[in-house]
Amino acid sequence: MSATRQIDGIESAVEDSFPRGHLGHLKQEEEEALKNFKERIENELYKSGNVEDEFGYYNDALRLRFLRARHFNVQDAIAQFIATEEWRNANEIDILYKTIDLEQYEETRRLYPEWTGRRDRHGMPVYVFEVKHLDSKTMSAYEKSATKTQTMARSDGKTPQKLLRLFALYENLIRFVLPLCTVLSDREYPRTPITQTNNIVDISGVSLRMFWNLRAHMQDASALATAHYPETLGRIFIIGAPSFFPTVWGWIKRWFDPITTSKIFILSHNDMKATLRSYIDPANLPKQYGGELDFEFGRGPVLDPAMKDVLKWAGSYTDFPHGPIYWTDKGDHIEATAVGHVGNNERHDTVCTVRKTVPRQLPITTSADELVPITLSNADNHSSSKLAAATYSELQQSQI
């Protein structure tokens, strides 16, 4: 799928490369690069063989993200991977995610792209970002608040506290949102793990001064995200561009690395509805962007009904709570746990489970064609959704 959109002289070719370079869709040389990457990482970084992996972080989907980011240059991908490991260890990112203060987490969540609770036609989660909310008053208050992040994690002293909060949001993406989207097989490539997002960035009502004031905020976030969470971005659709935008686009795009800018597509008002609907079903597209979904930025996700079909809620839960959540393997099922701190109290709540109807250990493979989705027993009552649950081994392939 591809299209060309133009706004006041700025032309963007909307190319759709998925699923090339993803599990089950690798060229022979890419398969060989992945095998080489795995062997060298094990020899160079994990010689002891004693690597803690509570979240199922180390898997082929993760490795392929680093390889795609470096055009399958194994040496470059290894260098970036090792730098990321050092950064994660120095800032205790796993501990940060599990112990961050919930109020601080929520304060940060409202300043960055937010998951709508829905997916695009490939099954990728759809995020929305309304930039107009990041006015000088809001950002000033956040700068003061973010000088200290309440968590049990130590930091390297180099990464700003406000960015550590941002990375708690990235951890939510790779530990919660992407795995949840992966277990749903009502999509074109149900055996291919979901490892990227589709983003709508609304810049309507944003002044030239606001763009300039946000430059450091965007530059820092983009640089560190590109370095340590590569290839989690599928594409960005920019909508609501003001009349002066072509003038400033030349210097705005310098805030981002070339890989990120290649995924940014600017849509005119006339092209917005048709283009977004070609990538996102109207039922999953917010009304303000030409769809049918009642979604308000800052209020949290409107969960996909298809997701509710495969979830068994625990206790009094009927929806996912705010704050950090992650999935773990419990033998015959996977379990979502809500974590974080409320004041001095640690949260560790079981939220829901997804049962594995045929528990089995899948072979370690680079081919997702060998990963067969397993139909949930309760999915028979929802045949219209065509849902199936993956085993946790498959789920791990998306936790990147």
N, C-alpha and C positions, 0 to 999 in steps of 0.2 A: 504494500500500500504506500503510495507516495502522492504528493500534491505540491503545487507551488503557490505560495501566498505572497502578496506584495502590499506594502503599506508605505506610501509616500517615498517610493524609491528604494525601500529596504525589502529585498526579496529573500524569502526563506523557503527552501525546498524541504518539505516535510517527508523525510525518508523513514521507512520502517524496516529496520534490519533484523528485528526479532523473528525467529530464534537463532539466527546465525551466531556461532561462538558460544552457545549455551549447551548444557548437557544434552546428549542425544542428537546434537546437530553440529558436530565437529568434523572438520576436514581431517584427513590423515595426519597432516603435519601439525595440526592443533592437538590431536590426540597424543602425538609424540611429545609435543611441548608440555602438555599436562603431566604425562608420565615422568618426564625429565625433571619438571618442577617439583613434583612430589618426592622423588628420590633424593634430589639435592637438598631440599628443605629438611628432610629427615636426617640426612648425613651431617649437614652444616649447622642446623639449629636445634635439633632434638636428638642428639646422639644418645642421651640417657634413656630415651624412650619413655620417660616418666613425665608426661604432659597432662596437667589437669585440664579437663574439657567438659565442665559441668553443663554447659549450654549446647554442646554439639557444634562448636564453632568451627572446628577444623574439618573441612570436607571439600569435595571437588567443586561444588558451586562457589565456595569462597575462593579457592585457588584460581578458578576461571575468571573471577572478577579482576584479580590482579593481572592475570595474563591478558585479558581483553584491554585493560587500561594501558598496557605496554605493548599492544599489538603482537602479542604472543612471543615477545622477546624474553626468553627465560631469565637471562641474567638481570635485566632491568626489573622484571617482575619480582625476582627473589630479593633484590635490593630494597624495593618498596615494601615488600612483605616483612622483611626483617626490621626495617625502620618502624613499621607499624606495630610490630610485636614489642619493640623496645618502648615505644610511646605508650602502648596499652599497659604494659607492666609498670612503667614509671608513674602513671596516673591511676593505676588500679581501677581500670574502667569497669570491670565486672562488679567490684565492690561499690563503686560509684552508683551504678544502676540499681543495685539492690538496697542501698541505704540512703539515697537522696531524699531530702525533705519534700513532702508532697506539695506543699504550698509553693515552694520554689520551682518545682518541676512544672506545676500548672501555670505559674507566672511566665515561665519561659515558653511553654507550649503555645501560648496565645500570641507570641511574637514571631513564630516561624510557620512554615507550611503545615497544614493540618489535614489528617486523613479524613476523608468524607465518610468512611465506612463502606465504600463501594469500590468496584474494580472496572477497568476498561475491558475492551473486547478480547484482549490477550490474557486477562486475569490479573493484570498488574493493579496494585492499589492506586486510587486516584486521590491526589492531594490538592488542596486549594490554599492559596496564599493571597490575602488582601493586604497589600502593602500600605494602603492609606492609614491603617491603624498605627503605624510606626511613626507617629508624629514626634516632635521634639520633646514634648512634655512626657509622653510615654517612655521614650528612650532614655531620657534623663533619669526618670524614676528607676528604670531597670538598671542603668549603669550604677546607681548607688546601691541598689539591692544586691546586685550580682558581685559586689566586691568580696562577698563571702558566701560560699556554698556549703550548706550543712550536710555533711556526709561522713561516713567512717573511712572513706578512701583518702589516701595520701596523694598529693600531686607532685609534679616535677618542678614546680615553682616557676615554670616558663609559660605554661599554657594558661591564659587568662581564665579566671573563675567563670565568667559569663559563657565562655566557649565550652568549658567542661559541662555546664548545664545543657548546652546545645547537644553535646555528644550523648547525654542521657537520652535525648530524643532520638538520635540515630540508633542507639542501642534498642530502643523500643521498636524501631522499624525492623531491625534484623532479628530481634529475639521474639517479637510478637506479631507484627503486621504481616511480614513476608511469609513466615511459616503458616499463618492462618489462611492466607490467600493460596498457598501451595496445596493445602489439603483439599481444596475444592477443585474438582476435576471437570466442572461444566465449562470447559474452555477448549480452544483449538488444539493446544498441545498439553494435554493433562499430565503427561509424564515428565514434563520439563519444569524444574523448580522455578518459582517466581523469585527473582532477585533484584528487580528494578521497580521504579515508580513512574507514574504519569502525573505531571504537575500542571495545574492551571494557575498562573500568576497574574493577578488582577492589579494593574497599576493605574486604574482610573482614579481621578481625584488626587493624584500625587503631583506635587509641585516640583519645579526645578531645584528649589532649595532643599526639599526633602530628599531628592535623589542624591544631592551632594553630601548632605549630612549623614546619609546611610552608607556612604561608600566604604568606610572602614569596617562597619558591621558586616557588610556583604563580602568584602574582600577576605577578611579573616576567616569567616565561616566557610567560604568556598575553598580557600587554600587548604585548610586542615581537613575538610570533608573529602576533598579530592585525594589528599595524601593518604588518609586512613580508612576511608569508606568508598573506595573506587568502584565505579560502575554500578552504583545503586540508583543512579538517575537514568531513566529511560528517555524522557523528553520533557521539555518545558514549553508550554504554550503561553505566550505573553498576550494579554488582551487589555483593551481599554487604554491603549497608548495615546497620550496627549499629543497635541499638534506639534509640540517642540521636540518630541522624542527622537525623530531622525537626526536632529542636531546633536543630541547628547549620546546617541547610541555608540558613536565612534569611541568615546572615552569610557562609557559604561562597560562595554564588552572587554576592556582591558582589565577590569576587576577580576575576571574569571580566566581560568586556564583554557587553552584551545579545545580540549575535549568537551568541556562544559558548554562553551559557546557554540560548538557544532550541534548541540542538542537543543538549542534555543530557537523557537520559531515564533515569529511575530504575526499575529492575525489581525486583519482589519475587522471592523464591526460587521461588514457585509459577509465576510468569510467565516466569522467565528462559529456560528451555529452549525453550518454544514460540515466544517472541518472537525469540530469537536464531536459531533454525532457520528462521524465516520470512524472515530477511535473509541468512543464511549457510548454505550446504549443510552437512549434518552432517559430511561428509568433510573440510571445511575449518574446522570449529569444534573448538577444543580440548576434550578429554574432560571436563575439570573444569567446563565450562560447558554440558554437554549434547550434545557432539558426539562425533566418532570420531577426532579428530586427536591424536596423541602430540606434545604441545608443552610445553616447560618454559621458563618465563620466564627470560631471561638466557643461554640456551644458543644463541640465534641462530635464524634461520628454518628451517622445514622446507619446502623448496621444492616448489611445486606441480608434480606430474608433467607437467601440460600445458605448463609453462614449459620443462621439460627437452626436450620434443619439438621445440622450435624453436631450441634453442641448439646451437651447434657449439663445443665446448670447445677451448681452445688449450693446447698443451703438456701438462703433467700435471694441469691443472685438471679437476675433475669436479663442482665446486660453486663457488659464489661465496665468496671469502675475506672475512674481517672487514675493516672499515675502509671508507674512501671509495671509491666506484666511480662512473664516469660513462660515458655513451655518446657516441660521435662517429661522423660520417659518413665512410666510406672508399670512396665511389663506389658499388660494386655491393653493399656490405654495411654494416651498422653494427657497431661494435666496442665492447666493454666494457673499460675500462681501470681497474685498481686503482692508487690513488695513496696518498700519505701518506708519513710518515717513520718509519723504524725506527732510533732513535738518530740518528746523523748521516747515515744512508743514505737516499736518496730511492727510494721504490718507484714503478715505472712499468711495470706488468705487463699484457700483453694477456691477458684472461681468457677471452673467448668472442666469437663473432660470430653475427649473424643475417643471412642473405643476402637481398638484394633481388632477387627473381626477374625483375622488370620495372623496371629503373631508369628513372625519369622524373621530370620536374619538375612537381609539381602546381601548379595555379594558386593564387594568393593568394586565398583565399575565406573567407567567414564561415560557409559552409554545409558542415557535415561530411557531408551527404548526397552530396556530390560526391567524397568520399574513399573509394575502393573498396579494401577489403583485398585483398592479393595472396597467393595461396596458396603456401606454401612447397613446394618440390619434395619434401622429406622428410616433409611432413605427409600425403602420400598414404598413407604406411605407418601412419598413426595416425588413421584416419578417425573413430574413436569420439570423439576430442577435438575435432573440427570446428575445427581451428586454421587461422589464416592469419596471415601476417606483413605488417605495414604497411610502406610505404616510409618512409624517414627523414623525409621532409617531413611525413608523418602523425605520426611519432614525436615530432617537434619540438613538435607542438601540445600535448603533455602535459608538456613539460619547462618547468615553471613555478616 
